[in-house]
Amino acid sequence: MAVVSQANSRHISGAGTTADAWRACDLLAAVPFITAAELVPPGARAIIVAPHPDDETLACGGLIQALHAAGRDVRIMSVTDGDASHPGSVLWPPAALAERRAQELRAALDRLGTPALAAQRLHVPDGAVAQHEAALHRAIAMCVQPGDVLLTTWRFDGHPDHEACGRTCAAAAAASGNRLIEFPVWAWHWATPDSSALPWPRARKLLLAPDQKERKRRAAAAFCSQTEERDHDGPVLPQSALARLVTHQELYFL
């Protein structure tokens, strides 16, 4: 099935596709389910490469819980500090925002029930990952071991940092022989339920238990800098976006 390749077809604007529309999506309903152990086989580490602090929680919060409960090794790489989410903000200058988002991530991991997890911060400039893909590739290559599973944002997710992480992880996985799994974040916003833009044949769903979903909801709420208004502007993550991301299932592209 063809995948959208033009960035202007993945423009992020307006309210986006609603959570109700996705719940009624026949293509999504037909996606097979998969278990955490099938996504990350026993003995393998999960290396989650998150463009910004919160992407790992919003997309993989259920998987992180399941792997942790099974005693599995999970590593998180925060590629950027997320300090460009409030451009020109008086309340949140970049340096303060970077530290705030790191604190929010620690709180989110605690709410997921994984307080011992710590993210490796790479400090790649927020909004400019595409200009630093070579350095990111080297950082990933230094981290991965044989058998590890790399998880990151989809190469066509609609945000330039997300797409750059997807490309870089795909190249790193191809070079090392590690398994690559991608996940959508902003695609839930711009894609439509009847669209062939998403790679449905590669898609698998991870079912979350009610308590896992609730912990993920609470973890997502820890990112107050993203869910609250920005200097009289709307939040980066309004409730409509959270409703698309925090559901009873997570979507992964194998």
C-alpha positions as CSV (number, residue, x, y, z in Angstrom):
1,M,0.0,0.0,0.0
2,A,1.4,3.4,-0.9
3,V,2.7,5.7,1.8
4,V,2.4,9.5,1.6
5,S,5.8,10.9,0.8
6,Q,5.0,14.7,0.5
7,A,5.4,16.7,3.6
8,N,2.6,19.0,2.6
9,S,0.2,16.0,2.7
10,R,1.0,15.6,6.4
11,H,0.4,19.2,7.4
12,I,-0.4,19.6,11.1
13,S,-3.0,22.3,11.6
14,G,-6.4,22.8,13.1
15,A,-8.1,20.3,15.4
16,G,-7.3,17.3,13.3
17,T,-9.1,14.0,13.1
18,T,-11.2,13.3,16.2
19,A,-10.8,10.4,18.6
20,D,-14.4,9.4,17.8
21,A,-13.5,9.2,14.1
22,W,-10.6,6.9,14.9
23,R,-12.8,4.7,17.1
24,A,-15.1,4.2,14.1
25,C,-12.3,3.4,11.7
26,D,-12.7,0.0,10.1
27,L,-9.1,-0.1,9.0
28,L,-7.9,0.4,12.5
29,A,-10.4,-2.2,13.9
30,A,-9.0,-4.8,11.5
31,V,-5.4,-4.4,12.6
32,P,-4.3,-7.6,14.4
33,F,-3.3,-7.5,18.0
34,I,0.2,-8.3,19.2
35,T,1.7,-8.8,22.7
36,A,4.5,-7.0,24.4
37,A,6.6,-10.2,24.3
38,E,6.0,-10.4,20.5
39,L,7.1,-6.8,20.0
40,V,10.2,-7.1,22.2
41,P,11.1,-10.8,22.5
42,P,12.4,-12.2,25.8
43,G,16.1,-11.4,26.3
44,A,15.9,-8.3,24.1
45,R,16.2,-4.8,25.3
46,A,13.8,-2.1,24.2
47,I,15.6,1.1,23.1
48,I,13.0,3.8,22.7
49,V,14.3,6.8,20.7
50,A,11.9,9.7,21.5
51,P,12.3,13.0,19.6
52,H,10.9,15.0,22.5
53,P,10.3,14.2,26.2
54,D,6.7,12.9,26.2
55,D,6.7,11.0,22.9
56,E,7.7,7.8,24.6
57,T,4.9,8.1,27.1
58,L,2.2,9.2,24.7
59,A,3.0,6.4,22.1
60,C,4.5,3.6,24.2
61,G,3.3,4.2,27.8
62,G,1.4,0.9,27.8
63,L,4.3,-1.1,26.3
64,I,6.7,0.4,28.8
65,Q,4.5,-0.8,31.7
66,A,4.1,-4.3,30.2
67,L,7.8,-4.7,29.7
68,H,8.7,-3.4,33.1
69,A,6.2,-5.7,34.8
70,A,7.9,-8.6,33.0
71,G,11.3,-7.6,34.3
72,R,12.5,-6.4,30.9
73,D,15.2,-3.9,30.2
74,V,13.9,-0.6,28.8
75,R,16.1,2.3,27.7
76,I,14.8,5.7,26.7
77,M,16.8,8.2,24.6
78,S,15.4,11.8,24.7
79,V,16.8,13.1,21.5
80,T,15.9,16.8,22.1
81,D,15.1,18.6,25.3
82,G,11.8,19.8,23.8
83,D,12.8,23.4,24.5
84,A,11.4,24.8,21.2
85,S,7.7,24.0,22.0
86,H,7.0,27.6,23.3
87,P,8.8,29.9,20.8
88,G,9.1,33.5,22.1
89,S,7.5,32.6,25.4
90,V,8.1,34.9,28.3
91,L,6.9,32.3,30.8
92,W,9.0,29.5,29.3
93,P,12.4,30.5,27.9
94,P,14.3,27.6,26.3
95,A,16.6,26.8,29.2
96,A,13.9,26.7,31.8
97,L,11.6,24.8,29.5
98,A,14.3,22.1,28.9
99,E,14.7,21.4,32.6
100,R,10.9,21.5,33.1
101,R,10.3,18.9,30.4
102,A,13.0,16.7,31.9
103,Q,11.3,16.9,35.3
104,E,7.9,16.2,33.7
105,L,9.4,13.1,32.1
106,R,10.7,11.8,35.4
107,A,7.2,12.4,36.9
108,A,5.6,10.6,34.0
109,L,7.8,7.6,34.4
110,D,7.0,7.5,38.1
111,R,3.3,7.6,37.3
112,L,3.7,4.7,34.8
113,G,5.1,2.7,37.7
114,T,8.7,2.7,36.4
115,P,10.5,5.2,38.6
116,A,13.8,3.5,38.1
117,L,13.8,4.3,34.4
118,A,16.0,7.3,33.4
119,A,16.2,8.9,30.0
120,Q,19.5,9.5,28.3
121,R,19.4,13.1,27.1
122,L,21.2,13.7,23.8
123,H,20.6,17.5,23.7
124,V,20.0,17.6,19.9
125,P,18.5,21.0,19.0
126,D,14.8,20.9,19.1
127,G,13.3,21.3,15.7
128,A,16.6,20.6,14.0
129,V,17.1,16.8,14.3
130,A,17.3,16.5,10.5
131,Q,20.5,18.6,10.6
132,H,22.0,16.2,13.2
133,E,21.1,12.8,11.9
134,A,24.7,11.7,11.6
135,A,25.4,12.5,15.2
136,L,22.1,10.8,16.3
137,H,23.1,7.7,14.3
138,R,26.4,7.5,16.1
139,A,24.7,7.9,19.5
140,I,22.3,5.1,18.7
141,A,25.1,2.9,17.4
142,M,27.0,3.3,20.7
143,C,23.9,2.3,22.6
144,V,22.4,-0.7,20.8
145,Q,23.5,-4.3,21.4
146,P,22.8,-7.4,19.4
147,G,19.2,-8.4,19.8
148,D,18.0,-5.0,20.9
149,V,14.7,-3.7,19.5
150,L,14.7,0.0,18.4
151,L,11.4,1.8,18.7
152,T,10.9,5.3,17.4
153,T,8.5,7.7,15.7
154,W,7.2,6.8,12.2
155,R,9.3,8.1,9.3
156,F,6.2,9.9,7.9
157,D,4.7,11.1,11.1
158,G,4.3,14.7,10.0
159,H,6.7,16.4,12.4
160,P,10.2,17.0,11.1
161,D,12.0,15.8,14.3
162,H,9.8,12.7,14.4
163,E,10.5,11.9,10.8
164,A,14.3,12.5,11.2
165,C,14.3,10.1,14.2
166,G,12.4,7.5,12.1
167,R,14.9,7.8,9.2
168,T,17.9,7.6,11.5
169,C,16.7,4.6,13.5
170,A,15.8,2.8,10.2
171,A,19.4,3.4,9.0
172,A,20.9,2.3,12.3
173,A,18.7,-0.8,12.4
174,A,19.7,-1.7,8.9
175,A,23.4,-1.3,9.6
176,S,23.3,-3.3,12.9
177,G,20.7,-5.9,12.1
178,N,18.5,-4.8,15.0
179,R,14.7,-4.9,14.7
180,L,13.0,-1.6,14.1
181,I,9.5,-0.7,15.2
182,E,7.9,2.6,14.5
183,F,4.9,4.3,16.1
184,P,2.6,7.2,15.1
185,V,2.1,10.3,17.2
186,W,1.1,13.3,15.0
187,A,-0.2,11.0,12.3
188,W,-3.3,10.6,14.4
189,H,-3.9,14.3,13.8
190,W,-3.5,14.7,10.1
191,A,-4.4,11.3,8.7
192,T,-8.0,10.2,8.1
193,P,-9.6,6.9,8.9
194,D,-10.3,6.1,5.2
195,S,-6.8,7.1,4.1
196,S,-4.1,4.8,2.6
197,A,-1.4,7.1,4.1
198,L,-0.8,4.8,7.1
199,P,1.0,1.6,6.4
200,W,-1.9,-0.6,7.6
201,P,-0.3,-4.0,6.5
202,R,2.6,-3.3,8.8
203,A,0.4,-2.2,11.7
204,R,-0.2,-4.2,14.9
205,K,-2.1,-3.2,18.1
206,L,-1.1,-3.6,21.7
207,L,-4.1,-4.0,24.0
208,L,-3.9,-2.1,27.3
209,A,-5.5,-3.3,30.5
210,P,-7.7,-0.7,32.2
211,D,-5.1,0.0,34.9
212,Q,-2.4,0.4,32.2
213,K,-4.5,2.9,30.4
214,E,-5.2,4.8,33.6
215,R,-1.5,5.0,34.5
216,K,-0.8,6.2,31.0
217,R,-3.4,8.9,31.3
218,R,-1.9,10.1,34.6
219,A,1.6,10.0,33.1
220,A,0.5,12.0,30.1
221,A,-1.0,14.6,32.5
222,A,2.5,15.1,34.0
223,F,3.5,17.1,30.9
224,C,1.9,20.3,32.1
225,S,4.1,22.5,29.9
226,Q,2.4,20.8,26.9
227,T,-1.1,20.5,28.1
228,E,-1.6,24.1,29.5
229,E,-2.0,27.3,27.6
230,R,1.2,29.0,26.3
231,D,1.2,32.8,27.0
232,H,-2.5,33.1,26.1
233,D,-2.1,30.7,23.2
234,G,-3.6,27.2,23.1
235,P,-1.7,24.2,24.5
236,V,0.6,22.0,22.4
237,L,-1.4,19.0,23.5
238,P,-5.0,19.9,23.9
239,Q,-7.5,17.4,25.3
240,S,-8.5,16.4,21.8
241,A,-4.9,15.3,21.0
242,L,-4.7,13.4,24.3
243,A,-8.0,11.6,23.5
244,R,-6.4,10.2,20.3
245,L,-3.2,9.1,22.1
246,V,-4.4,7.7,25.4
247,T,-6.8,4.9,24.5
248,H,-7.2,1.2,25.2
249,Q,-4.6,0.3,22.6
250,E,-1.3,1.4,21.0
251,L,-0.4,1.2,17.4
252,Y,3.0,-0.1,16.1
253,F,4.4,-0.5,12.6
254,L,6.6,-3.6,12.2
